[in-house]
Amino acid sequence: MRKAGIKAIQQHPAPVFDEDSTPLGDYFADLFIDDQLLVEVKAVRHVLDEHTAQLLGYLRSTRVEHGLLINFGAPKFYIRNYILNDAIEKDTDVTF
């Protein structure tokens, strides 16, 4: 990504806040792309609801709107896109 001119940071410290904006510390994103996309990478046989909840929690607590959940551990490559904003929470997925 960097060769293509896209800013991509591994293990990027992202500040975490609670509901009343009190800083709680840092979450280290697997990848933080272009200052607007959190990427959570897994290598598990099956993506579980807990993995989705983890990414959604990271998005809410860091106030980042877009996230990807990617799993390399299953027989098929798995990627799911999550978008959070004030009105909606939606996801789309792609499997190969």
VOZA-186700 format. One record per residue (C-alpha): z, y, x. Coordinates in steps of 0.001 Angstrom, whole numbers, padded with zeros to 6 digits, always signed. Example, Ala and Ser with C-alpha at 12.3 -4.5 7.8 and 13.67 -1.06 7.14 Angstrom:
# VOZA-186700
+007800-004500+012300;+007140-001060+013670;
***
This chain:
# VOZA-186700
+000000+000000+000000;+000834+002367+002800;-002628+001870+004300;-004065+002884+000924;-001986+006071+001007;+000574+004899-001546;+004194+005652-000752;+006096+002352-000835;+009664+001981+000421;+011451-001352+000843;+015186-001547+000111;+015186+002086-000973;+018634+003397-001962;+018395+004719-005524;+021405+006592-006919;+023070+004946-009925;+024718+006982-012704;+026763+005999-015737;+026195+007323-019258;+027916+010660-018595;+025962+011221-015332;+028855+010308-013053;+027422+008951-009788;+028454+005331-009221;+026750+004564-005916;+023391+003265-004794;+021207+000370-005914;+018756-000822-003274;+015379-001327-004941;+013266-004194-003612;+010368-001739-003668;+010212+001880-004790;+006625+003021-005164;+005379+006598-005292;+008850+007895-006256;+008379+006593-009804;+008140+002785-009960;+010984+000306-009333;+009836-003196-008427;+012241-006124-008688;+010953-009207-006851;+012129-012720-007710;+011381-016178-006328;+012712-018376-009115;+011278-021297-011073;+011703-019500-014411;+012280-015838-015199;+015352-015608-017410;+016580-012977-019834;+019165-012060-017200;+016405-011020-014797;+014895-008747-017439;+018320-007309-018266;+018897-006663-014563;+015688-004635-014217;+016304-002721-017457;+019817-001905-016276;+018445-000624-012981;+015909+001541-014817;+018537+003027-017127;+021127+003632-014436;+018707+005171-011926;+016872+007180-014600;+013506+005763-013449;+011088+005239-016344;+008760+002515-014983;+009552-000895-013542;+007878-004169-012620;+009457-007596-012585;+007483-009904-010296;+008174-013598-009742;+006549-015611-006954;+008602-018795-007460;+006927-020284-010537;+003737-022354-010584;+001983-019284-012036;+002320-015770-010664;+004338-013658-013107;+004402-009877-013464;+005839-007860-016312;+005740-004099-016727;+008619-002208-018369;+008568+001388-019565;+011710+003205-020676;+011927+006582-022312;+014096+008238-024956;+012169+006804-027902;+010935+003373-026828;+011524+000407-024605;+008450-001752-024257;+007002-004337-021968;+003698-005961-021196;+003094-009050-019146;+000433-010717-017084;+000436-014268-015769;-002058-015864-013416;
***
